[in-house]
Amino acid sequence: MPQFFLNKRLIVLLVSIIFLVALIGFSLKERQNLTWPEQFIKDTAGFVQFIFHKPAQFVAGFFENVNDIKHTYKENKILKARLEEYAVLEAQVQELEKENARLREFLDKKESLRDFEPIQATVVGRNPDRWQELVIVNKGKRHGVTKDMAVITPSRALVGKVQHVSPFTATIQLLSASDQKNRISAFVQGEENAFGLIEGYDEKRKALLLRRIPFDAKIKEKQKVLTSGLGGVFPKGLVIGEVLEVEPDEYGLTQMAYVKPYANFYDIDDVIIAKRKIDDPKEEGE
């Protein structure tokens, strides 16, 4: 009896081996049509792959798009900074060319309204309720900061002026502050400079208001607006922005220009406080 079972197992093993070899040979043989089990397995596997492929592709595409957006944002920020620097540099070059021509006539001239001593500072505080009006920096009286000093970005675009000073900090009033007393003597750069006063900020247009421009001054869009240095406080030649639009004032006696500021008042981290070197006349206002 045990011999019978042993032979039976051997026979089953041999039959299985023969069946496996035949199946392998059948699978390796070139065929035009698949068997129904093969078709069923392939169709099932393809359907499952289709179900999981779409969500996986969507998720992978989503993260790829997010990564592309991050890179685009960084590149856009770098390009904006470079454009701002280019605009500032262009305005400064034009002014320097004019000043150079004047200096050739006065070779003994030793001081200029442009000269200032930079005081590096970092924004350390900002009130959410007055985000567009005031910032606090980490430099004060101990560092040589005084009231009404000009404050600029590292690329020398005007941000505002010092409003209050304590021993180790200073409060900066931004140009975007809604304060009619915040006046800055400025001019529109051109073949003939047109002078006026920065007075106020248009929140809807996101533009500064350059008022009291002579009615016969010919102002065009995209002309640069700079500080004149004639107010007794700010250095000359600090870039404010560019002209967006010009219109007559309410009485028609002078013109008013909307000026797009170069500085981003919403996002300010590091600034430079400009301590003017030339003696300041004891006058109120800028």
LOMILO-333122 format. One record per atom (N, C-alpha, C, CB): residue in three letters; x, y, z. Coordinates in steps of 0.001 Angstrom, whole numbers, plus 500000, padded with zeros to 6 digits. Each point is the difference from the previous one (the first is absolute). Glycine has a CB too. Layout:
! residues N
AlaXYZ/...
END
This chain:
! residues 286
Met500828498775500000/Met499172501225500000/Met500857501267500000/Met498209498744501223/Pro502771501356499643/Pro500869501183499951/Pro500696500162498670/Pro500334499768502418/Gln500049499094496955/Gln500654500051498696/Gln499069500597498952/Gln501384498002500619/Phe497293501732499512/Phe499014500522499048/Phe499895501521500094/Phe498730497840500157/Phe501202502619501117/Phe499915501463500189/Phe501264500706499529/Phe498482499628501946/Leu502662499722498268/Leu501259500582499559/Leu500022500132498490/Leu501160499023501986/Asn498399499894497315/Asn499941500041498535/Asn498988501034499516/Asn500654497581499925/Lys498228502563500800/Lys498968500961499621/Lys500538501434500073/Lys498227498411500836/Arg502514501877500217/Arg500605501328500144/Arg501012500267498897/Arg499661499870502470/Leu501112499119497186/Leu500994500146498947/Leu499332500289498668/Leu501531498455501230/Ile497342500812498535/Ile499271500210498744/Ile499440501422499942/Ile499415497544499913/Val500005502931501210/Val499445501361500037/Val501101501029499760/Val498202499242501597/Leu502992500543498989/Leu501114500905499819/Leu500434500058498551/Leu500721499531502320/Leu499379499279497050/Leu500410499946498600/Leu498976500685499100/Leu501221497863500459/Val497498501868499807/Val498941500626499199/Val500041501527500157/Val498567497925500260/Ser501688502542500956/Ser500069501445500241/Ser501160500628499265/Ser498958499661502221/Ile502193499639497790/Ile501163500526499290/Ile499724500078498512/Ile501510499055501753/Ile497870499874497721/Ile499682499989498562/Ile499030501125499669/Ile500369497508499908/Phe498625502686500957/Phe499014501050499762/Phe500648501397500051/Phe498216498506500984/Leu502720501676499974/Leu500688501288500134/Leu500862500283498783/Leu499998499741502485/Val500741499235497043/Val500840500170498806/Val499139500322498790/Val501700498410500942/Ala497160500891498956/Ala499098500264498874/Ala499434501414500069/Ala499420497563499910/Leu500257502869501307/Leu499458501348500169/Leu501032501069499640/Leu498492499131501800/Ile502778500618498604/Ile501071500946499655/Ile500207500063498493/Ile501107499540502201/Gly498892499285497193/Gly500148499955498540/Gly498847500688499296/Gly501256497873500227/Phe497546501945500326/Phe498826500631499406/Phe500062501519500138/Phe498659497946500512/Ser501878502519500620/Ser500097501442500236/Ser501048500642499109/Ser499276499635502351/Leu501829499630497398/Leu501080500542499181/Leu499677499974498516/Leu501593499259501737/Lys497429499981497884/Lys499653499864498593/Lys499327501281499517/Lys499751497494500257/Glu500628502948498527/Glu499383501183499438/Glu498563499702499629/Glu502218500794499155/Arg496881500069501383/Arg498567499792499741/Arg499370501329499608/Arg499909498067501641/Gln499071501861497552/Gln499280501194499613/Gln498954500389501033/Gln500399499409497625/Asn499047499635503056/Asn498945500254500989/Asn500396499442501360/Asn498269499940498182/Leu501309500750502874/Leu500235499538501364/Leu498843499133500455/Leu501350502055500504/Thr498937497109500433/Thr498937499181500592/Thr499140500882500898/Thr501454497917499910/Trp497353501629500408/Trp499099500843500812/Trp500539500262501402/Trp498094499084498704/Pro502628499944501941/Pro500576500368501314/Pro501037501119499881/Pro499614497650500776/Glu501203502251498160/Glu501011501040499808/Glu499348501361499707/Glu501604498248499144/Gln497351501691500019/Gln499292501248499711/Gln499375500596501261/Gln499543499165497685/Phe499895500023503139/Phe499351500457501232/Phe501026500636500949/Phe498254498185499750/Ile502906501141500392/Ile501035500518500900/Ile500546501328499481/Ile500600497648500674/Lys499662502399497991/Lys500533501229499433/Lys499000501147500103/Lys501390498633498447/Asp497353501088501254/Asp498983501058500076/Asp499821500497501431/Asp498838498995498023/Thr501181500060502920/Thr499849500383501405/Thr501173500858500462/Thr498706497895500424/Ala502516501669499227/Ala501191500765500382/Ala499995501383499350/Ala501280497853500255/Gly498323502216498467/Gly499950501293499314/Gly498977500940500622/Gly500703498859497909/Phe498125500579502489/Phe498963500823500611/Phe500466500557501353/Phe498242498626498824/Val502420500516501967/Val500513500432501304/Val501073501070499824/Val499496497728500962/Gln501394502067498056/Gln501032500999499730/Gln499387501336499576/Gln501569498158499339/Phe497359501776499851/Phe499337501226499553/Phe499400500758501186/Phe499504498913497783/Ile499876500348503141/Ile499367500628501166/Ile501028500724500863/Ile498233498226499976/Phe502912501121500266/Phe501010500592500879/Phe500913500980499270/Phe499921497930501364/His500184501929497309/His500918500865499249/His499515501441499973/His500651498045498599/Lys498058502156501162/Lys499458501356499912/Lys500197500803501288/Lys498329499136498375/Pro501259500323502806/Pro500247500771501229/Pro501479500235500262/Pro497912499054500925/Ala502908499897498817/Ala501438500150500229/Ala500581501066499083/Ala500144497597500701/Gln499396502412498044/Gln500476501006499050/Gln499542501387500418/Gln499963498297498164/Phe498797501802502336/Phe499470501290500445/Phe500798500539501188/Phe497714499329499188/Val502565499786501804/Val500746500419501184/Val501416500422499616/Val498628498444501426/Ala502008500747497718/Ala501363500336499567/Ala500012501324499234/Ala500570497545499885/Gly498434502658499247/Gly499911501251499260/Gly499738501195500897/Gly499184498710498068/Phe499998501067502983/Phe499695501079500937/Phe501268500477500709/Phe497688499061500322/Phe503084499983500212/Phe501236500385500697/Phe501019500614499041/Phe499596498168501661/Glu500405501353497109/Glu500909500579499007/Glu499608501438499689/Glu500392497721499021/Asn498276502522500882/Asn499523501364499742/Asn500318500926501167/Asn498172499073498565/Val501656500421502670/Val500326500796501186/Val501478500371499996/Val498165498859501296/Asn502670500179498353/Asn501441500260499947/Asn500332501040498926/Asn500437497655500802/Asp498877502240498047/Asp500220500970498932/Asp499567501395500434/Asp499678498188498300/Ile499188501894502432/Ile499508501294500480/Ile501001500621500968/Ile497623499220499714/Lys502949499961501181/Lys500999500506500944/Lys501197500581499256/Lys499263498300501696/His501225500955497292/His501151500484499226/His499646501277499246/His500836497642499766/Thr497942502385499659/Thr499561501182499270/Thr499908501206500915/Thr498749498540498420/Tyr500734501251502809/Tyr499871501097500958/Tyr501373500555500373/Tyr497884498973500889/Lys503070500122499366/Lys501343500438500360/Lys500648500780498850/Lys500222498010501530/Glu499641501434497253/Glu500583500677498846/Glu499353501363499778/Glu500499497775498969/Asn498167502280501205/Asn499287501263499828/Asn500458501042501014/Asn498039498736499109/Lys502175500823502135/Lys500452500916501046/Lys501397500531499680/Lys498599498766501691/Ile502280500351497830/Ile501363500416499644/Ile499966500991498834/Ile500905497777500798/Leu498241501926498194/Leu499913500881498839/Leu499437501363500372/Leu499704498001498546/Lys499297502032502371/Lys499448501274500439/Lys501052500833500717/Lys497747498941500194/Ala503042500379500651/Ala501056500715500719/Ala501024500570499023/Ala499668498497501989/Arg500662500722496984/Arg500978500479499020/Arg499439501145499167/Arg500997497712499917/Leu497697502219499751/Leu499377501092499259/Leu499997501282500824/Leu498572498345498772/Glu501151501495502536/Glu500015501169500886/Glu501402500596500053/Glu498121499023501371/Glu502887500115498759/Glu501377500480500040/Glu500386500680498684/Glu500571498160501612/Tyr498949501272497280/Tyr500319500589498699/Tyr499380501382499865/Tyr500134497710499000/Ala498589502419501418/Ala499326501301499907/Ala500697501040500868/Ala497828498832499547/Val502550500753501670/Val500702500917500903/Val501340500408499403/Val498868498943501983/Leu501849500080497483/Leu501315500283499412/Leu499880500927498802/Leu500812497773500782/Glu498171502008498390/Glu499798500848498827/Glu499754501451500408/Glu499071498030498755/Ala500087502161502269/Ala499711501354500466/Ala501237500659500589/Ala497645499319500445/Gln503129499899500313/Gln501199500551500610/Gln501044500377498958/Gln499541498634502024/Val500569500545496940/Val500975500300498934/Val499658501310499314/Val500387497549499648/Gln498328502641500062/Gln499606501240499341/Gln500306501215500870/Gln498209498750498786/Glu501497501139502508/Glu500269501111500898/Glu501499500248500162/Glu497869499489501190/Leu502892499425498876/Leu501446500146500145/Leu500624500644498761/Leu500020497995501502/Glu499425501693497337/Glu500511500625498782/Glu499771501505500035/Glu499563497884498722/Lys499253502504501741/Lys499715501435500100/Lys500902500671501032/Lys497626499557499332/Glu502516499789501809/Glu500824500588501050/Glu501459500059499576/Glu498401499147501722/Asn502040499864497542/Asn501377499990499522/Asn500255501193499076/Asn500051497486500194/Ala498956502811498958/Ala500152501149499108/Ala500074501303500792/Ala498766498755498206/Arg500434501332502861/Arg500039501220500823/Arg501313500100500777/Arg497494499925500202/Leu502986498918500269/Leu501235500013500783/Leu501208500404499164/Leu499031498232501451/Arg500893501515497256/Arg501108500413499133/Arg500136501528499990/Arg499650497945498569/Glu499224502720501707/Glu500037501461500045/Glu500460500510501361/Glu498167500061498308/Phe501723499098502697/Phe500409500396501360/Phe500938498933500563/Phe497812501259500377/Leu503413498750499188/Leu500950498958500384/Leu500336500034501478/Leu500926500100497718/Asp498829501030502953/Asp500346500093501407/Asp498846499582500912/Asp501582501827499415/Lys497343497672500011/Lys498864499579500800/Lys500352498738500776/Lys498415501027498337/Lys501362498975502989/Lys500439498885500843/Lys498857499221500651/Lys502051501294500418/Glu496750499254499590/Glu498900499299500647/Glu498775500011499095/Glu500897500626502271/Ser498212498413497968/Ser498833499842499146/Ser498785499635500835/Ser501468499302498093/Leu497356501079501394/Leu498757499628500669/Leu499759498492499954/Leu499068502241499410/Arg501682497064499730/Arg499832498551499875/Arg500688499225501124/Arg499851500310497539/Asp501167500297503058/Asp500831499272500948/Asp499224499652501274/Asp502016501168499075/Phe498079497574501333/Phe499402499589501272/Phe500761498808500567/Phe497741500841499251/Glu502141499012502037/Glu500625498879500702/Glu498941498926500248/Glu501709501542501100/Pro498470497250498341/Pro498973498959500160/Pro500051499345501379/Pro500115499588497543/Ile498725500220503044/Ile499871499278501270/Ile499123498779499734/Ile500263502141501408/Gln500345496689498607/Gln499258498769499724/Gln499045499690501151/Gln501926499127498621/Ala496853500443501032/Ala499005499678501033/Ala499107498865499519/Ala500039502381500836/Thr499367496932500128/Thr499096498888499713/Thr498647500257500648/Thr501949498405499851/Val496993501283499420/Val498648500174500535/Val499755498947501079/Val499172500948497786/Val500458499523503409/Val499785499084501131/Val498562500039500505/Val502389500305500637/Gly496809500603498845/Gly498624500084500467/Gly499099500673498986/Gly500839500069502324/Arg497897499473497678/Arg499027500572499072/Arg498604499770500555/Arg501537499610498021/Asn497677501452502087/Asn498649499901500544/Asn499047499555498895/Asn500496501800501716/Pro498792497063498468/Pro499080499535498953/Pro498936501027499630/Pro500391497702500813/Asp499184503106500170/Asp498969501007499736/Asp500530501173499189/Asp498895499333502115/Arg502422500856497915/Arg500605501119499252/Arg501131499461499116/Arg499412501648501864/Trp500325497231497485/Trp501011499298499214/Trp500576500862498886/Trp498836497879500527/Gln500337502932498851/Gln500436500825498880/Gln500500501369500444/Gln498370498798498573/Glu501763501408502747/Glu500365501330500476/Glu501328500035500759/Glu497583500495500125/Leu502625498563500796/Leu501159500078500889/Leu500741498675500088/Leu498826501763501298/Val502500498322498856/Val500834498841500344/Val500992500444501067/Val499754498978497664/Ile500732500073503117/Ile500994500285501046/Ile501303499297499630/Ile498191500238501788/Val502921500483498292/Val501308499437499666/Val500896499982501240/Val499772500828497619/Asn501297498405502285/Asn500861499749501163/Asn501167500979500129/Asn499373497624499799/Lys500471503604499708/Lys501036501022500158/Lys499336501274500527/Lys501415498996498114/Gly499299501690502844/Gly499421501190500599/Gly501026501094500222/Gly498319498557501080/Lys501456502252499950/Lys500880501138500276/Lys501442499566500222/Lys498061501197500994/Arg502133497670499662/Arg501359499525500274/Arg500769499696498709/Arg499182499053502172/His500090500769496737/His500650499669498725/His500045501202499061/His499226497638500259/Gly500370503532500252/Gly500051501211499182/Gly498728500324499260/Gly502356499560499768/Val496562499738500531/Val498731500235499319/Val499282501186500646/Val499826497543499397/Thr499641503351499778/Thr499227501137500491/Thr498691500097499217/Thr502124501223500662/Lys496977499582499846/Lys498682500174499390/Lys500116500554498577/Lys499020500378502283/Asp500096499146496844/Asp499859500471498619/Asp501081499506499045/Asp498913501977500944/Met501981497145499503/Met500978499444499064/Met499291499127498965/Met501789500053501789/Ala498724499955496985/Ala499436499181498929/Ala500319498530500234/Ala500219501921498395/Val498848497211501196/Val500188498553500128/Val499794499383498612/Val499207499993502452/Ile501753499202497125/Ile499961499426498655/Ile500210498494500062/Ile500856502158499037/Thr498856497162499847/Thr500276498572499873/Thr501480499820499663/Thr497610499521499245/Pro502913499249500830/Pro501395499781499590/Pro500297500428498570/Pro500051498123501585/Ser498915501902497552/Ser500200500457498617/Ser499761501502499868/Ser499307497737499180/Arg500562502968501964/Arg499884501461500081/Arg498668500538499493/Arg502444500098499729/Ala496505499136500374/Ala498658500507499721/Ala499425500535501313/Ala499648498344498066/Leu499772502848501893/Leu499517500652501211/Leu498826499242500604/Leu500771502198499099/Val499290497594502228/Val498956499298500745/Val499186500975500844/Val501429497938500049/Gly499242502987500614/Gly499321500953500876/Gly501013500804500782/Gly498030498477500173/Lys501571501953501016/Lys500897500787500832/Lys499831499621501465/Lys499914501878498335/Val501082498480502469/Val499969499713501433/Val498987500928500672/Val502431499242499966/Gln496613500167500745/Gln498976500795500676/Gln500315500199501480/Gln498327499138498368/His502034499777502329/His500356500067501416/His501293499225500227/His497561500212500665/Val503226500236500309/Val501275499343500299/Val500105499748501496/Val501093501108498011/Ser499351497692502345/Ser500347499658501377/Ser501477499598500003/Ser497601499241500565/Pro502983500495500582/Pro501441499697500007/Pro500420498862499074/Pro500004500802502314/Phe499174498142497583/Phe500433498835499228/Phe499065499624498854/Phe501078499207502057/Thr497824501476497778/Thr499073499721498898/Thr499492501306499397/Thr499319497828501091/Ala500071502043497746/Ala499403501164499338/Ala498728499562499288/Ala502273501094499705/Thr496734499786500282/Thr498751499752499285/Thr500056500707498655/Thr498716499772502174/Ile501041499458496767/Ile500082500528498646/Ile498589500196499456/Ile502234498859499626/Gln497488502345499906/Gln498725500264499340/Gln500173499760498506/Gln499332501697501775/Leu499884497386497682/Leu500107499642498596/Leu499353501050499113/Leu500013497593500638/Leu500402502440498102/Leu499403500929499050/Leu498526499682499765/Leu502236500283498915/Ser497370498469501335/Ser498615499595499784/Ser499085500390501157/Ser500847498119498626/Ala499698502538502407/Ala499180500414501145/Ala499035501102499580/Ala501857499381501591/Ser496940500566498973/Ser498988501013499685/Ser500198501217500895/Ser498368498209499277/Asp502679502554500416/Asp500352501179500789/Asp500311501145499042/Asp500905498566501903/Gln498204502413498035/Gln500176501115499077/Gln501203500866500357/Gln497547499983499617/Lys502928499920501631/Lys501156500790500412/Lys501315499367499565/Lys498678500816501937/Asn501235497956497575/Asn501206499290499568/Asn500365500468498592/Asn499421497980501443/Arg501285503128498443/Arg500348500603498730/Arg501475499786499671/Arg498200501697500346/Ile502065498029498403/Ile501375499765499563/Ile500257500798498732/Ile500008497685501030/Ser501014503130498980/Ser500376500765498820/Ser500589499057498960/Ser500418502066501401/Ala498992497933497406/Ala500416499049498967/Ala499965500673498634/Ala499129498070501373/Phe501388501222497619/Phe499944500512498631/Phe499871498844499021/Phe501380502001500656/Val498022498310498209/Val499874499034498907/Val501211500170499105/Val497451500028500089/Gln503263498905499697/Gln501253500058499254/Gln499730500091498499/Gln501139498678501812/Gly499475502287497540/Gly499835500165498559/Gly501035500968499473/Gly497550499523500187/Glu502272500911498573/Glu500923500994499448/Glu499967501272500846/Glu499676499050497679/Glu499121501301502755/Glu499826501071500968/Glu499236499426501184/Glu500017501803498191/Asn500629498128502960/Asn499367499416501168/Asn498782500813500441/Asn502220499083500698/Ala496710500198499659/Ala498779500639500488/Ala499856499689501483/Ala498888499828497716/Phe501078501224503108/Phe499997499821501447/Phe498577500005500549/Phe502251501088500124/Gly497594498190500989/Gly498710499941500674/Gly500167499430501398/Gly498833499729497796/Leu500055499933502841/Leu500016499447501356/Leu499201498703500036/Leu500228502317500984/Ile500372496647499582/Ile499260498768500269/Ile499095500272501197/Ile501875498507499075/Glu496822501430500698/Glu499026500269501057/Glu498879498968499926/Glu500551502475499955/Gly499538496498500845/Gly498914499033500072/Gly500218498755499156/Gly498520501895500431/Tyr500546497172499736/Tyr500089498689499348/Tyr498595499559499598/Tyr502075499381501344/Asp497762500214497409/Asp498720499513499501/Asp499953498488500182/Asp499837501904498323/Glu499352497650502638/Glu499942498579500341/Glu499473499160498842/Glu499653500630502385/Lys499350499896496882/Lys499420499225498904/Lys500999499788498871/Lys497757500907500594/Arg502964500140499064/Arg500976499894498908/Arg501348499480500459/Arg498837501860498887/Lys501366498057502437/Lys501301499620500549/Lys501084500943499475/Lys499255497586500166/Ala500425503708499874/Ala500914500991499420/Ala500140501199500927/Ala499362499256497685/Leu501826501341502296/Leu500263501236500730/Leu499490501187499186/Leu502026498966501120/Leu497663502119499560/Leu499481501194499334/Leu501080501076499975/Leu497641499447500737/Leu502812500889498082/Leu500987501073499824/Leu499239501252499568/Leu501876498355499370/Arg497970502583501539/Arg499197501194499748/Arg500883501224499726/Arg498193499050501467/Arg501133502037498140/Arg500615501318499792/Arg501058500005498890/Arg499572500471502403/Ile500216498692496595/Ile500871500030498829/Ile499560501178499121/Ile500385497456500084/Pro500533503359499425/Pro499612501126499138/Pro499084499559498861/Pro502161501115500564/Phe496824499690499131/Phe498988499608499022/Phe500581499840498597/Phe498299501183501379/Asp502822499522498328/Asp500588499917498668/Asp501084498934499887/Asp499486502399499730/Ala500768496870501362/Ala501019498932499950/Ala499470498819499197/Ala500931500721502240/Lys499888498772496860/Lys499599498870499159/Lys500468498696500650/Lys500118501445497907/Ile498911497853502671/Ile500295498751500719/Ile499460498830499199/Ile499927501182502239/Lys500860497762497646/Lys499582498794499279/Lys499986498794500950/Lys500959500936497843/Glu498319498050501732/Glu499970498757500769/Glu501397499369500046/Glu497581499640499343/Lys502672499684501763/Lys501237499243500242/Lys501221500885500252/Lys499057498215498571/Gln500759503107501497/Gln501116500852500409/Gln500293499768501484/Gln499391501737498243/Lys501883498320502116/Lys500424499722501365/Lys499740501197500906/Lys501740498427499126/Val497902501264502128/Val499788501033501015/Val501017499774501112/Val497509500198499447/Leu503254500854500909/Leu501058499909500998/Leu499855501115501026/Leu501528498949498305/Thr499136500878502828/Thr500025501064501004/Thr500884501131499488/Thr499632498338501890/Ser499977502892498434/Ser500747501154499504/Ser501126500411500938/Ser497940500756498850/Gly501949498871502442/Gly500999500411500965/Gly499841501436500452/Gly501513498374498978/Leu497411502300500560/Leu499817501421500313/Leu499175500221501263/Leu500161500481497573/Gly499327498461503020/Gly499206500153501212/Gly500837500144501250/Gly498250498696498905/Gly503056501106500974/Gly500876500188501141/Gly500248498761500820/Gly499201502269500044/Val500177496607499599/Val500152498790500805/Val500458498818499154/Val498229500844501542/Phe501059498875497372/Phe500313498832499173/Phe501167500293499067/Phe497603499278500119/Pro503257499722499625/Pro501028500155498970/Pro499337500114498626/Pro501661498690501403/Lys499053501857497660/Lys499496500134498645/Lys500206498698499221/Lys500486502473500064/Gly498586497236499030/Gly500185498887499071/Gly499507498655500480/Gly501905501226499199/Leu497389498705501950/Leu499418498725500428/Leu498785499715499118/Leu500815500318502407/Val499140498491497020/Val498943499685499049/Val498691499701500736/Val501717499102498382/Ile497211501538501194/Ile498684499788500615/Ile499159499043499162/Ile500101502298501012/Gly499805497960497698/Gly499195499138499138/Gly499948500545498591/Gly498640499304501964/Glu500311500327497300/Glu499832500468498634/Glu498569500474499778/Glu501791498418499221/Val498039502502499858/Val498702500620499741/Val499057499006499328/Val501108502249499797/Leu497684497645500747/Leu498963499170499393/Leu499047500827499143/Leu500171498434501937/Glu499447502730498602/Glu499005500836499324/Glu500121501426500515/Glu498437498028499708/Val501246502930499437/Val500049501411500375/Val498650500626499695/Val502495500124499557/Glu497039500735501367/Glu498737500702499791/Glu500075501373500665/Glu498727497803499898/Pro500465503153499642/Pro499987501329500638/Pro499445499886501420/Pro499706501127497743/Asp500723499779503125/Asp499441499992501346/Asp498584500573499976/Asp502314500232500994/Glu497030499803500157/Glu498595500393500038/Glu499765501437499556/Glu499699498378501828/Tyr501303502473498250/Tyr499850501391499578/Tyr500592500270498613/Tyr500061500640502400/Gly500642498403497056/Gly500586500148498674/Gly501222500876499938/Gly497778499657499148/Leu502776500701502006/Leu501173500878500038/Leu501303499210499956/Leu498665501656501297/Thr501315497133499215/Thr501179499125499984/Thr499563498608499555/Thr501128501338501855/Gln499844497742498102/Gln499702498617499620/Gln500260499059501172/Gln500585500520497605/Met498791498328502309/Met500251498953500994/Met500310498702499266/Met498465501117501697/Ala502552498177498781/Ala500398498735499377/Ala499813498858500986/Ala501656501201498529/Tyr497832497688500947/Tyr499949498766500778/Tyr501319499270499781/Tyr497451499833499811/Val503204499852501287/Val501345499414499924/Val499983498587500572/Val501048502292500187/Lys499366496757498996/Lys500124498616500467/Lys501310499854500765/Lys498629499138498041/Pro501308500570503266/Pro501245499903500782/Pro500800498755499628/Pro498886501230501876/Tyr502436498912498148/Tyr500860498844499749/Tyr500076499083501220/Tyr501326501378498386/Ala498564499191502793/Ala500086499198501222/Ala498698499246500221/Ala501621501645501002/Asn498503497134499503/Asn498830499196500365/Asn499705500246501475/Asn500534498221498243/Phe498491502637502048/Phe499702500365501376/Phe499419498837500800/Phe499623502324499223/Tyr499820496695500087/Tyr499369498873500695/Tyr501033499024500567/Tyr498028500237498486/Asp503084499619500809/Asp501011499001500384/Asp501350500698500153/Asp498741498144498786/Ile501586502243502439/Ile501255500695500293/Ile500739499258501105/Ile499000502221499305/Asp502236497397500457/Asp500808499283500996/Asp501209500825500443/Asp499259497828498989/Asp501555502569500055/Asp501217500756500294/Asp499919501372499338/Asp501342497859500176/Val499132503151500532/Val499970501369499474/Val501324500692500292/Val497498500114500319/Ile502665501057499078/Ile501164500852500248/Ile499478501381500397/Ile501467498702498334/Ile498993501782502801/Ile499648501346500437/Ile501095500938499499/Ile498744499143502070/Ala500846501889497185/Ala500952500897499344/Ala500252501222500871/Ala499230499206497739/Lys501969500851502814/Lys500408501158500808/Lys500732500972499091/Lys500175498600502124/Arg499161502499497512/Arg500575500938499053/Arg501241500672500564/Arg497736500371499047/Lys503318499726500126/Lys501278500551500466/Lys500028501523499980/Lys501101497944499170/Ile498248502650499815/Ile500039501454499905/Ile499191500619501143/Ile500265499854497485/Asp500129501323502964/Asp499297500637501118/Asp498552500242499657/Asp502116501072500727/Asp496984498591500234/Asp498576500156499803/Asp499541501353500483/Asp499699497551500225/Pro499530503188498960/Pro499429501238500506/Pro498917499696500999/Pro500533501159497867/Lys499288499685503110/Lys499016499767501056/Lys498621500421499498/Lys501756500356501801/Glu497644498786497368/Glu498675500282499470/Glu499100498815500255/Glu500958501512498242/Glu497753498769501847/Glu499040498945500216/Glu499640499371498665/Glu499109501162502047/Gly500628497551498011/Gly499522499290498822/Gly501104499596499084/Gly497926501232500173/Glu501694498062498798/Glu500953499509499003/Glu499673500608498654/Glu500306497847501264/
END
